[in-house]
């Protein structure tokens, strides 16, 4: 149990740092169709990565570290939810609708793509 907790904690810390670097440093203040590009990019990339890892990772320890830990720390669905509420409260209904629809749709497609990529990795 301690090994799993350490793996999740280390992966989560690394994922959180990478999320911060991508969304706060590289994409800070940038918008896409009027909504936060950083949060959107992190959620899409996290969905792709978790799809790949779900199909390509056979080790339980790697799963705890990478899937539960890193991807859990990296993806920002709670931030996505808060950003959507902020847009709605500001009366930005068009950008809010686009943000919600594109985020959910893109992340589902990226997770599917990631699972396909992961399955290809395992087959080769």
C-alpha positions in Angstrom: 0.0 0.0 0.0 2.8 2.4 0.8 4.4 1.8 -2.6 1.2 2.6 -4.4 0.7 5.8 -2.3 4.3 6.9 -3.1 3.8 6.2 -6.8 0.5 8.1 -6.9 2.0 11.0 -4.9 5.2 11.3 -7.1 3.2 11.0 -10.3 0.6 13.5 -9.1 3.3 16.0 -8.2 5.0 15.7 -11.6 1.7 16.0 -13.4 0.8 19.1 -11.4 4.1 20.8 -12.2 3.8 19.9 -15.9 0.2 21.3 -15.9 1.3 24.5 -14.3 4.2 24.9 -16.8 1.9 24.3 -19.8 -1.1 26.3 -18.8 0.4 29.1 -16.7 3.7 29.7 -18.5 3.2 28.7 -22.1 -0.5 29.5 -22.6 -1.1 32.1 -19.9 -3.6 34.7 -21.0 -4.2 33.0 -24.4 -7.8 32.3 -25.4 -9.4 30.0 -28.0 -12.8 31.2 -29.2 -13.0 33.3 -26.1 -12.2 30.6 -23.5 -9.0 29.6 -21.6 -6.7 27.9 -24.0 -4.4 26.5 -21.3 -7.0 24.5 -19.5 -8.5 23.3 -22.8 -5.0 22.1 -24.0 -4.2 20.4 -20.7 -7.5 18.5 -20.7 -7.1 17.4 -24.3 -3.5 16.3 -23.9 -4.3 14.6 -20.6 -7.1 12.7 -22.3 -4.8 11.6 -25.1 -2.1 10.5 -22.7 -4.4 8.6 -20.4 -5.9 6.7 -23.4 -2.4 5.7 -24.5 -1.4 4.7 -21.0 -4.5 2.7 -20.4 -3.8 0.5 -23.4 0.0 0.4 -23.3 0.7 0.0 -19.6 0.7 -3.5 -18.2 2.6 -2.9 -15.0 0.5 -2.1 -11.9 3.2 0.2 -10.5 3.4 2.1 -13.8 -0.3 2.4 -13.7 -0.3 3.9 -10.2 2.5 6.3 -11.1 1.4 7.4 -14.6 -2.3 6.9 -14.9 -3.6 7.6 -11.4 -0.7 9.9 -10.3 0.6 11.8 -13.3 -2.6 12.0 -15.3 -4.6 12.8 -12.2 -2.3 15.6 -11.3 -2.0 16.8 -14.9 -5.6 17.0 -16.0 -7.6 19.9 -14.8 -11.3 19.1 -15.0 -12.1 21.0 -11.8 -10.4 24.0 -13.3 -12.4 23.5 -16.5 -15.6 23.5 -14.5 -14.6 26.7 -12.7 -13.7 28.4 -16.0 -17.0 27.4 -17.5 -18.9 28.8 -14.5 -16.9 32.1 -14.7 -17.8 32.4 -18.4 -21.5 31.8 -17.7 -21.6 34.2 -14.7 -20.0 36.9 -17.0 -22.8 36.4 -19.5 -20.4 35.0 -22.1 -22.8 32.3 -23.2 -21.4 31.7 -26.7 -17.8 31.2 -25.5 -19.1 29.1 -22.5 -21.1 26.8 -24.8 -18.2 26.4 -27.2 -15.8 25.8 -24.4 -18.0 23.1 -22.8 -18.9 21.4 -26.0 -15.3 21.5 -27.5 -13.7 20.4 -24.2 -15.9 17.4 -23.7 -16.0 16.3 -27.3 -12.3 16.8 -27.9 -11.3 15.0 -24.7 -13.5 12.0 -25.5 -12.1 11.8 -29.0 -8.5 12.2 -27.7 -9.0 9.5 -25.1 -10.3 7.2 -27.9 -7.3 8.2 -30.1 -4.9 7.6 -27.2 -6.4 4.1 -26.6 -6.0 3.3 -30.3 -2.3 4.5 -30.2 -1.7 2.5 -27.0 -3.2 -0.6 -28.6 -0.9 -0.1 -31.6 2.1 0.2 -29.3 1.2 -3.1 -27.5 0.8 -4.9 -30.8 4.2 -3.9 -32.1 
